[in-house]
Amino acid sequence: MKRYLGVDLHKSCFTVCYLSRKGGYRLQMFRVSAAGMALFQETLRKMDEVAVESTGNTHYFVGEISQKVKRVRVVNPRQFKVISQSVKKTDAQDAVTLARYLQKGLIPEVRMRHKEERQLHSLIGTRDKLTKLRSALKNKLHNLLNANGIVTQREMFSSEKGLEAIHSLALDDHDRFELRIIVNQIRSLNQAIEEINREVSARGQQLPGHKNLTSITGVGDITATILLNAIGDVHDFPEAKKLAAYLGMVPRVAQSNETRHYGHITKMGNKIARTALVQSTLIAIKYNAYLRSFYLRLKAKKGSGKAIIATARKLLTIIYRTLKNNWIFADFNRFQLA
């Protein structure tokens, strides 16, 4: 007999609800360990369907049971608010809720990544954290020097020459000590980020669609890799607006009766990919007449902020069609294909 299993998964243990077609259920708890997973596997049947929320160890969990059951559905917790906003929230109740919604076919699923995609995604995330840390340390340098009456430029510390020049400034011993520590950390981060960039670029060049995206003005090796890793299989998106929604590039809509209000973009998708897209847009509008005229026209009506986002959405549509149609541009500025 077919069963529906709801799993409330944590780092050290998980609670399972075994729900039958007739509505009866039982609960059981297991440890997240080799022995615990073995015990859980013994309870599984080939016709079982399983629903589990996406967490840090979901990939491990799915890999352990995917061959033992008919199907495993990984739930998107951002869309499945029934649990997070529940008045009664216990592990057992969460497992029962997952099982019942699975039975009714109302589970919002997450796209599961392959191992190589997860590893690249993790590496891109590490690069993003290191880059933000480096920016924070550079801001700290600016603040320390400004406190001593020394005016600094935004990009002064982006080169080794600029960092070395700090040591010749007239400062007291306390400030010199702190600046030396910060400069050493920035140098270490520069080295680590450069090493990650080489690895990300090398892996990205092996991805399908990399040559297509890098033929677009404004999209470099790193940006193309970030976008491809976030998008995955472009054929999962039947139209460009679906991809835009996936990356959080569509406006919030509030409708009541005959009134409809559009707000800021949802920002529900991959933040790193969204940032990379906007940065590419800033480059593209400098060198592409079509995107520049589109941006300037909107800027005159709505201001630069909204115009940049709208142009980024336009560029994302071009990226979607480029991948979908396997285009490679010989001259993107004139929209000439190779």
HUDADA-V296769 format. One record per residue. RES is the residue in one small letter. NEAR is the number of other C-alpha atoms within 8 Angstrom. Layout:
BEGIN
{{RES/NEAR} {RES/NEAR}}
END
This chain:
BEGIN
{{m/5} {k/8} {r/11} {y/17} {l/16} {g/19} {v/16} {d/13} {l/11} {h/7} {k/7} {s/7} {c/10} {f/12} {t/14} {v/14} {c/16} {y/12} {l/15} {s/11} {r/10} {k/4} {g/6} {g/7} {y/8} {r/7} {l/9} {q/7} {m/8} {f/11} {r/10} {v/10} {s/7} {a/6} {a/7} {g/10} {m/12} {a/8} {l/9} {f/9} {q/9} {e/6} {t/6} {l/9} {r/7} {k/7} {m/9} {d/13} {e/14} {v/14} {a/16} {v/14} {e/12} {s/10} {t/7} {g/6} {n/7} {t/12} {h/7} {y/7} {f/8} {v/9} {g/8} {e/8} {i/9} {s/10} {q/7} {k/9} {v/14} {k/10} {r/8} {v/11} {r/11} {v/13} {v/13} {n/11} {p/9} {r/5} {q/6} {f/11} {k/9} {v/7} {i/9} {s/8} {q/6} {s/8} {v/4} {k/5} {k/9} {t/6} {d/8} {a/11} {q/9} {d/13} {a/15} {v/12} {t/11} {l/14} {a/17} {r/11} {y/10} {l/15} {q/9} {k/6} {g/6} {l/7} {i/11} {p/8} {e/8} {v/9} {r/5} {m/5} {r/7} {h/6} {k/6} {e/7} {e/9} {r/9} {q/8} {l/11} {h/10} {s/8} {l/10} {i/10} {g/9} {t/8} {r/11} {d/9} {k/8} {l/10} {t/10} {k/8} {l/8} {r/11} {s/8} {a/8} {l/10} {k/10} {n/8} {k/8} {l/10} {h/10} {n/8} {l/10} {l/11} {n/10} {a/7} {n/7} {g/6} {i/7} {v/7} {t/8} {q/5} {r/5} {e/5} {m/9} {f/9} {s/7} {s/7} {e/7} {k/6} {g/10} {l/12} {e/8} {a/8} {i/8} {h/8} {s/6} {l/6} {a/4} {l/7} {d/6} {d/6} {h/6} {d/9} {r/10} {f/8} {e/8} {l/11} {r/9} {i/8} {i/10} {v/9} {n/8} {q/8} {i/11} {r/8} {s/8} {l/11} {n/9} {q/8} {a/8} {i/11} {e/8} {e/8} {i/10} {n/10} {r/8} {e/8} {v/13} {s/11} {a/8} {r/10} {g/12} {q/10} {q/7} {l/9} {p/5} {g/9} {h/14} {k/9} {n/13} {l/14} {t/11} {s/12} {i/9} {t/11} {g/9} {v/11} {g/8} {d/11} {i/10} {t/12} {a/13} {t/15} {i/12} {l/11} {l/11} {n/10} {a/9} {i/8} {g/6} {d/5} {v/9} {h/6} {d/5} {f/8} {p/6} {e/6} {a/11} {k/8} {k/9} {l/11} {a/13} {a/11} {y/9} {l/13} {g/13} {m/13} {v/9} {p/9} {r/9} {v/8} {a/8} {q/8} {s/6} {n/4} {e/5} {t/6} {r/8} {h/7} {y/8} {g/8} {h/6} {i/9} {t/9} {k/9} {m/9} {g/9} {n/10} {k/9} {i/9} {a/12} {r/12} {t/8} {a/11} {l/12} {v/11} {q/8} {s/11} {t/13} {l/10} {i/10} {a/12} {i/11} {k/8} {y/9} {n/11} {a/9} {y/7} {l/11} {r/12} {s/8} {f/9} {y/13} {l/9} {r/8} {l/12} {k/12} {a/8} {k/6} {k/9} {g/9} {s/9} {g/8} {k/10} {a/13} {i/12} {i/10} {a/9} {t/12} {a/11} {r/10} {k/8} {l/10} {l/11} {t/11} {i/8} {i/9} {y/11} {r/11} {t/12} {l/12} {k/9} {n/6} {n/9} {w/11} {i/11} {f/12} {a/9} {d/10} {f/12} {n/10} {r/5} {f/8} {q/9} {l/9} {a/7}}
END
